[in-house]
Amino acid sequence: MKKLYYSIGEVSEITGIEPHVLRYWESVFKDLSPKKNKGGNRVYKEQDIEVIVKLKKLIKEKKYSTKGAKQVLENETDDPTKAQDMPVNLKKDLREIRLFLNKMLEKL
């Protein structure tokens, strides 16, 4: 079942990134800025999870420094030929598929 918002624990489970690392990345990367609910708890949207998955790939798999990963994200944001031209419904479908596949990969 798809949700609008995810807790930090759920995001940690989905992405395999510890909550303290998520909080640190939030302080370093402007593209990662989850909102806080009335209780003061972080609530993540799918867009935030996408950023976390990108950061995980850059930092954990490709061994970028946080500074290097920050530059990569900034360059993607500055490039108008990226996924912004993609229809919204297609982006949504692809996000759902990516989340599903990431969950399945973690279970293997």
Contacts in CASP RR format, 6 or more apart in sequence:
PFRMAT RR
TARGET T0000
AUTHOR 0000-0000-0000
METHOD contacts of the structure
MODEL  1
MKKLYYSIGEVSEITGIEPHVLRYWESVFKDLSPKKNKGGNRVYKEQDIE
VIVKLKKLIKEKKYSTKGAKQVLENETDDPTKAQDMPVNLKKDLREIRLF
LNKMLEKL
2 96 0 8 1.000
4 45 0 8 1.000
5 37 0 8 1.000
5 43 0 8 1.000
5 44 0 8 1.000
5 45 0 8 1.000
6 14 0 8 1.000
6 43 0 8 1.000
6 44 0 8 1.000
6 45 0 8 1.000
6 49 0 8 1.000
7 41 0 8 1.000
7 42 0 8 1.000
7 43 0 8 1.000
7 44 0 8 1.000
8 19 0 8 1.000
8 22 0 8 1.000
8 23 0 8 1.000
8 34 0 8 1.000
8 41 0 8 1.000
8 42 0 8 1.000
8 44 0 8 1.000
9 19 0 8 1.000
10 44 0 8 1.000
11 17 0 8 1.000
11 22 0 8 1.000
11 44 0 8 1.000
11 48 0 8 1.000
11 49 0 8 1.000
11 52 0 8 1.000
12 18 0 8 1.000
12 19 0 8 1.000
12 22 0 8 1.000
14 49 0 8 1.000
14 99 0 8 1.000
14 102 0 8 1.000
14 103 0 8 1.000
14 106 0 8 1.000
15 22 0 8 1.000
15 49 0 8 1.000
15 52 0 8 1.000
15 53 0 8 1.000
15 56 0 8 1.000
15 102 0 8 1.000
16 56 0 8 1.000
16 106 0 8 1.000
17 25 0 8 1.000
17 52 0 8 1.000
17 56 0 8 1.000
22 42 0 8 1.000
22 52 0 8 1.000
23 42 0 8 1.000
25 32 0 8 1.000
25 52 0 8 1.000
25 55 0 8 1.000
25 66 0 8 1.000
26 32 0 8 1.000
26 33 0 8 1.000
26 34 0 8 1.000
26 42 0 8 1.000
28 66 0 8 1.000
28 70 0 8 1.000
29 51 0 8 1.000
29 55 0 8 1.000
29 66 0 8 1.000
29 69 0 8 1.000
29 70 0 8 1.000
29 73 0 8 1.000
31 51 0 8 1.000
31 73 0 8 1.000
31 77 0 8 1.000
32 48 0 8 1.000
32 51 0 8 1.000
32 52 0 8 1.000
32 55 0 8 1.000
33 48 0 8 1.000
34 42 0 8 1.000
34 43 0 8 1.000
34 44 0 8 1.000
34 45 0 8 1.000
34 48 0 8 1.000
35 42 0 8 1.000
35 43 0 8 1.000
36 42 0 8 1.000
36 43 0 8 1.000
37 43 0 8 1.000
44 52 0 8 1.000
46 95 0 8 1.000
46 99 0 8 1.000
49 99 0 8 1.000
50 95 0 8 1.000
50 98 0 8 1.000
51 73 0 8 1.000
53 98 0 8 1.000
53 102 0 8 1.000
54 73 0 8 1.000
55 69 0 8 1.000
55 73 0 8 1.000
58 64 0 8 1.000
58 68 0 8 1.000
58 69 0 8 1.000
58 72 0 8 1.000
59 65 0 8 1.000
59 66 0 8 1.000
59 69 0 8 1.000
64 72 0 8 1.000
76 82 0 8 1.000
83 91 0 8 1.000
86 94 0 8 1.000
END
